[in-house]
Amino acid sequence: TPKADGELPPVPDVIVSDIRMPGKDGLELLSDIRSDEHLVEIPVVLLTAKGLTEDRIAGFKAGADAYLPKPFDPEELLTIIDNSIQRHETLSGGNVEVDDLKRDLDDIKFMLLERGGGGVGGGWVEATNVFLAPDEREVLELLCKGLMNREIAEELFTSTRRVEQHLTSMFRKTSTSNRTELVRWAISTGNVEV
């Protein structure tokens, strides 16, 4: 809001907001910030007691630069703030254009797809004789989106134990030993899309 003399108040270097606030939640505030031409570029750090991946994704989709679940170490918050300010200064310094960043992102996506997920499969989808049951495929797709076992269980309306059983079965079938290897296998064999 302009001052009485018409001058705008100074713009902050960064905005730190809790998700839960009386009157307006942090995502609504973030939406207001991102639609204000004077504040749109200001880094925003959201603090929340919600740690689910889907909540973090909602925050990032709304335009958050960082998302920090509570409780957190104050040093971590200060580091995030410092890095956000530094990145904002770099990006607004004229030496990097948004179009350049978009082109770089497109190049990265192309390289990932061309190389089967960062080099897995040498750029080609590897043939596999592994058969995954429909339930296993659903778990695998959500795993590849970064969800944790509890979040996968909630999404599929099943128990965490059942998700663990599917993962164990897929580890055995694919000769992988952890979640990262399983995701790499899924991408390299074309079982999920990047």
C-alpha positions as CSV (number, residue, x, y, z in Angstrom):
1,T,0.0,0.0,0.0
2,P,1.5,3.4,-0.9
3,K,2.4,5.9,1.8
4,A,0.6,9.2,2.1
5,D,3.1,10.8,-0.2
6,G,2.5,8.1,-2.9
7,E,5.8,6.4,-2.3
8,L,5.8,2.6,-1.8
9,P,7.2,1.1,1.4
10,P,10.5,-0.7,1.1
11,V,10.3,-4.2,-0.3
12,P,11.6,-6.9,2.1
13,D,14.6,-9.1,1.1
14,V,12.7,-12.2,2.0
15,I,9.3,-13.2,3.5
16,V,9.1,-16.0,6.1
17,S,5.5,-17.1,6.8
18,D,3.9,-19.9,8.8
19,I,1.3,-21.9,6.9
20,R,-1.2,-21.7,9.8
21,M,-2.1,-18.2,10.8
22,P,-5.3,-16.7,12.0
23,G,-7.5,-15.2,9.3
24,K,-5.4,-16.1,6.3
25,D,-3.2,-19.2,5.8
26,G,0.3,-19.1,4.4
27,L,-0.7,-20.4,1.0
28,E,-3.3,-17.6,0.6
29,L,-0.7,-15.0,1.7
30,L,1.7,-16.6,-0.8
31,S,-0.9,-16.3,-3.6
32,D,-1.3,-12.6,-2.7
33,I,2.4,-12.0,-2.8
34,R,2.8,-13.8,-6.1
35,S,0.0,-11.7,-7.7
36,D,1.5,-8.4,-6.4
37,E,3.8,-6.8,-9.0
38,H,6.0,-5.3,-6.3
39,L,6.4,-8.5,-4.3
40,V,6.3,-11.2,-7.0
41,E,10.1,-11.7,-7.1
42,I,10.6,-11.7,-3.3
43,P,11.8,-15.1,-2.0
44,V,9.2,-16.8,0.3
45,V,10.0,-19.4,2.9
46,L,7.0,-21.3,4.4
47,L,7.2,-22.9,7.8
48,T,4.8,-25.6,8.8
49,A,4.0,-28.5,11.1
50,K,2.8,-30.4,8.0
51,G,5.6,-32.5,6.6
52,L,3.8,-34.6,4.0
53,T,5.2,-34.5,0.5
54,E,1.8,-33.4,-1.0
55,D,1.8,-30.4,1.4
56,R,5.3,-29.4,0.3
57,I,4.3,-29.8,-3.3
58,A,1.3,-27.6,-2.8
59,G,3.6,-24.9,-1.2
60,F,6.1,-25.1,-4.1
61,K,3.3,-25.0,-6.7
62,A,1.9,-21.9,-5.0
63,G,5.4,-20.3,-5.5
64,A,7.3,-21.0,-2.3
65,D,11.1,-20.8,-2.6
66,A,11.6,-23.0,0.4
67,Y,9.5,-25.1,2.7
68,L,10.7,-25.9,6.2
69,P,8.9,-28.4,8.4
70,K,8.7,-27.7,12.2
71,P,10.5,-28.3,14.4
72,F,13.6,-26.9,12.7
73,D,17.1,-25.8,13.7
74,P,17.3,-21.9,13.6
75,E,20.6,-22.2,11.8
76,E,18.9,-24.1,9.0
77,L,16.3,-21.3,8.6
78,L,19.0,-18.7,8.6
79,T,20.9,-20.6,5.9
80,I,17.8,-20.9,3.8
81,I,17.1,-17.2,4.1
82,D,20.7,-16.3,3.2
83,N,20.7,-18.6,0.2
84,S,17.3,-17.3,-0.9
85,I,18.4,-13.7,-0.7
86,Q,21.6,-14.5,-2.5
87,R,19.8,-16.4,-5.3
88,H,17.3,-13.6,-5.7
89,E,20.1,-11.0,-6.0
90,T,21.8,-13.1,-8.6
91,L,18.7,-13.7,-10.6
92,S,17.7,-10.0,-10.5
93,G,21.2,-8.8,-11.3
94,G,20.6,-8.9,-15.1
95,N,23.2,-11.6,-15.7
96,V,20.6,-14.4,-15.8
97,E,17.4,-14.2,-17.8
98,V,14.3,-16.3,-17.1
99,D,14.3,-17.4,-20.7
100,D,17.8,-18.8,-20.3
101,L,16.7,-20.7,-17.2
102,K,13.7,-22.1,-19.1
103,R,16.0,-23.2,-21.9
104,D,18.4,-24.9,-19.5
105,L,15.5,-26.7,-17.8
106,D,14.2,-27.9,-21.2
107,D,17.8,-29.1,-22.0
108,I,18.0,-31.0,-18.7
109,K,14.6,-32.7,-19.3
110,F,15.7,-33.7,-22.8
111,M,19.0,-35.1,-21.5
112,L,17.1,-37.1,-18.8
113,L,14.7,-38.5,-21.3
114,E,17.4,-39.2,-23.8
115,R,19.7,-40.9,-21.3
116,G,17.0,-42.9,-19.6
117,G,17.0,-40.9,-16.4
118,G,20.5,-39.5,-16.0
119,G,22.4,-42.1,-17.9
120,V,20.5,-45.2,-16.7
121,G,20.1,-47.6,-19.7
122,G,22.6,-45.7,-21.9
123,G,19.8,-43.6,-23.4
124,W,17.6,-46.5,-24.3
125,V,14.8,-48.2,-22.4
126,E,16.1,-51.6,-21.2
127,A,14.1,-54.7,-21.9
128,T,12.7,-56.4,-18.8
129,N,10.8,-59.6,-18.2
130,V,9.7,-58.5,-14.8
131,F,5.9,-58.5,-14.3
132,L,4.5,-56.1,-11.7
133,A,1.0,-56.5,-10.4
134,P,-1.3,-53.5,-10.8
135,D,-1.0,-52.7,-7.0
136,E,2.8,-52.8,-7.3
137,R,2.7,-50.5,-10.3
138,E,0.6,-47.9,-8.4
139,V,3.1,-48.0,-5.5
140,L,6.0,-47.7,-7.9
141,E,4.5,-44.7,-9.6
142,L,3.9,-42.9,-6.3
143,L,7.4,-43.9,-5.1
144,C,8.9,-42.3,-8.3
145,K,7.0,-39.1,-7.5
146,G,8.9,-38.9,-4.2
147,L,6.2,-40.1,-1.8
148,M,7.1,-41.8,1.4
149,N,5.5,-45.2,2.5
150,R,3.0,-43.5,4.7
151,E,2.0,-41.0,2.0
152,I,1.7,-43.8,-0.6
153,A,-0.5,-45.7,1.8
154,E,-2.8,-42.7,2.3
155,E,-3.0,-42.1,-1.4
156,L,-3.9,-45.7,-2.1
157,F,-6.2,-46.2,0.9
158,T,-4.1,-49.1,2.3
159,S,-1.8,-49.7,5.2
160,T,1.9,-48.8,5.4
161,R,2.6,-52.4,6.0
162,R,1.0,-53.3,2.7
163,V,3.1,-50.7,0.9
164,E,6.2,-52.2,2.5
165,Q,5.2,-55.7,1.3
166,H,4.8,-54.4,-2.3
167,L,8.2,-52.7,-2.1
168,T,9.9,-55.8,-0.8
169,S,8.3,-57.9,-3.6
170,M,9.5,-55.4,-6.2
171,F,13.0,-55.4,-4.7
172,R,13.1,-59.2,-5.1
173,K,11.6,-59.1,-8.6
174,T,13.9,-56.4,-9.9
175,S,17.1,-57.5,-8.1
176,T,17.3,-54.0,-6.4
177,S,18.0,-53.4,-2.8
178,N,16.7,-50.0,-2.0
179,R,14.2,-47.3,-3.1
180,T,16.7,-45.4,-5.2
181,E,17.7,-48.4,-7.2
182,L,14.1,-49.3,-7.7
183,V,13.3,-45.9,-9.0
184,R,16.3,-46.0,-11.3
185,W,15.2,-49.5,-12.6
186,A,11.6,-48.1,-13.2
187,I,12.9,-45.2,-15.2
188,S,15.4,-47.2,-17.2
189,T,12.9,-49.9,-18.1
190,G,10.1,-47.4,-19.0
191,N,7.9,-48.6,-16.2
192,V,7.3,-44.9,-15.3
193,E,7.6,-41.7,-17.3
194,V,10.0,-39.0,-16.2
